[in-house]
Every structure is written in structure tokens, then in C-alpha cells.
Amino acid sequence: MALLRGVAGSCAVAALALTATAASASPQASAKPAKPVAVAAGRYVLTGTARANLGAWPRRDYEVDVLALVAPGDRPGDLRLHLWSRGYACQLRGRVDAQTVWLEPGQTCHVEFGDASERGRVDATLRSGSGRLRTGDLELRLHWDVRGSATVPGGGSVTVPGTTLEVPLPDAPAVPVRGTVEAEARGPRERT
């Protein structure tokens, strides 16, 4: 199912990835870090799980793999996080304080997907995001609200003895995609 894999992969690292209590459950999540620290820039290879709860599709857990590029932001303590997974990408902004990462809520990643079984577009808006960034390791916890739609393409083929017939059929009506994706992932910094 391209939709769930696409949304889970993109959000999860994007989403994708980590351990500890979700930022939304912590009163410190909305506070700005007091002491900015140097960002441990680099490429991190993350693995973890994403739980997708997307309404019309069955609730499901997915293994996720994400490549995360961490770079310093414009001010001390700011960071930029570029996430890639299964052909999808997302860019996020945040802060780091004493190895704790706080990602700004409300950031949105747009996901367009499509294959022979389904196609569509969803917007994943970050509800909360946090983690830990050490010199050799990155952990992320991401919670996304997802909104959009998906369509199952029509048509296909029927094989009868001696020939294959193409059957033109209209696409199915668009199905709303609404729900959440929660992702946790962790991984090491790549050595150069």
C-alpha cells in the first residue's frame, strides 16, 4: 500500500524515528532552550517504527529507515534537519540544548505518492517533535497530523485463453486521508 508506506516513511522521519517521552507530554516542550550548544552536524542513518492511524486504512505499524542530515541553523543552537525515506523528503527546523532536540510544531511536509494501486497527496503537520543529538547518535520522536486524499486508479486487464484484454474503467472516487502518524527512530552518525 503506497499510501501507508509513503506517509509512514515520509512522516516518520521525517518522522522517523526515536526514543523517550513525546514532546507534547512534556511541559518543557514549549519552552525555548536556555543554553544554545553547537550542533553535531552530519549524516545519520536512522531505523525505527512508525504507527499510522489514517482513518479508512487499517491502523498499522511500519519499520522505517531514514537518512537524516543535521546542519546548524542561522543562530547558535538552531538546527536544520533534512529527512529522506523511501523516495520522500522533509525539512524541519528546531533547537538543540544540552543534547536535547526540540522541533518547532506546525511545520508541514507535503507528500505526493502514486503507483499502480493508489495515488494522492497528503500534508503532514508536525504536532510535536523531540529527540537527542549526540556526536555519534541521533534519536527522534515525531507526532504528525495527516490530511489529504487518495484515489485507486481504474482500469486493468483481464486474461482469457489466448489473449489479454485491457479494460478501461474510471478511477475510484477520492478517499479522504485523515489521522496521525507517530514515529520513533534512532541511528548512528555516518563516518566520512
N, C-alpha and C positions, 0 to 999 in steps of 0.2 A: 504494500500500500504506500504509494509515493507520498501521499499527503502526510500520513503519520510519520514516516521516516524523514521527510523533508522538514516538517515542523519540529519534530523532536530533535533532529540533527542541528537545524539552524538555531532553534531556541536554546537548545541545550547548551550550547556553548556559550556559543552564543551562549548560552546555556550550555552548558555542557560541562557539569562537572564537579561537585565538591563536598566537603565535609564540615559539619558544625551546625549550630542553630541558625535558622533563616534570619536574615537581617530584619525582616518585618516583625519578628518576635522580640527583637532586642530594642530597649529604649535608646541605646547608643546609635542605632542605625540612622536616625535622622540628624544626629549631631555631626558637625564637621570635625575632622581630626584636629587635635590641638597642635601636634608637633609633626610638621611635614618631614618626610625622610626621602632619601634618594630612592628612585625606582630601580628595581632589579630588572633592567631591560633584557630582552632576549626572546627566543622562541621556546615554547613549552608544548610538549605533547601530552594531552590530557585524555584520560579514559574515565568513564563513569556510567551513570544511569540517568535516564530522563523518564518521567512519568507524565504521559499525555492523557488528559481528560477533555476530549473535544466533542462533546455532545453526541452527534449522530454516529460517531465512530466508537468502537469499544475502548474502554479505558485500558491502557496497556503500558508496560514498562519496556524501555528500549536501552540497549547498550549504546553508548555514544563514544565517538572518538573525535577529538577536536585539536586543531593546531591553533595555538594562541600566541600572538605576537604582542608583547608588552613593550611599550615605549613611554618615555616621560612626556608629560603634558606641558602646557605653557608655563605653569608656575611650579615651584618646589612642592612636592607631594602630590601633584596631579599626575594621572596616568591615562594613557590611551590603550585600549585593549581591542585588538582585531582578532576575530574568531572565524575559523573556516572548518566546515564539516560537510562531507558528502556533496560537495559542489555548491554549498550555500555559504554566505558570508554575513558578518555582522560587525559593526564597530560600536564600541561603548566607551564612555568617559567615566572616570572615577577619581578617588583619592586613596592614598596609602599612608598609614600612620603606624609605626612600630610593627610592621609586617601585616597589619590588618587592612584589607581592601574593602572600600565602600563604593559601590556603583550607584550613579545617580538614577533614581526612579523616574519613570516616564519616558525613557529613551525607547525608540521604536525601530525595529528591524522589519523590512519588507521581504516576504518570501514568496517567490513565484515558482511553481512546480508544474511538472507535467510529464506524463509518459502514456503508454498505451491504455492504462487502466483508469487514470484520473488526471485532472489538471485544475489549476486555480491559483488564487492569491490569498495570502493571509498577512495580517500585520500583527507582529508580536511586540507587545509593550511591556517593558520591564517593570514589574511591580516591586521587586526587591532584588538586590544582588550584593553579595559579600564574599569574602574569602580570606586567604592568607597568601602572601607573596614573600618567599624567602629566596635567597640567592640561587638555590638549586631546585626549587619546588614551587608550584602554584596550585592552589585549591580554589574552587569557585562553587558558590551556591546561588542559583538563579531561579526566580519565580516569574513567569510570564503570563500575561493575559493575552489570549489569541482571538482575533476576529477576522472573518473573511468568508470565502465561499469556494466550493469545489464542484466540478462537473465531471460526470462519467461520459466519455465520448461515445457516440453512437456508431452504428455500422459494425462490420466484421465480415467474416467469411464462413461459408458452410461447405463442407466437403461431402460430395456424393460420389459413388463409384465412377471413376474415370475423369472427374473434374472438380475444381474448386470454384464456387460462385461467390462473388463479392455482394454483400447485402447492404445497401445504403439505408441507414436509419438515422434519425435526428439524435443530437446529443440529449442526454437526460437533463431535466431542469437542474439549475444550480442548487446545491445544498448548503445552507449556512454552516459555517465552522465557527463555533464559539466555545471557549473553555480556557483551560490552563495547561501549562507545561512547567514542571518543576525539574530542575537538573542539578546534579551534583557531580563534580569531576575533579580529578587530581592528576598531576603528572610532573615529570622532571623537565628541567631546562635542557635543551639540546646543547651538546658540546660542539664548539666550532673548531 
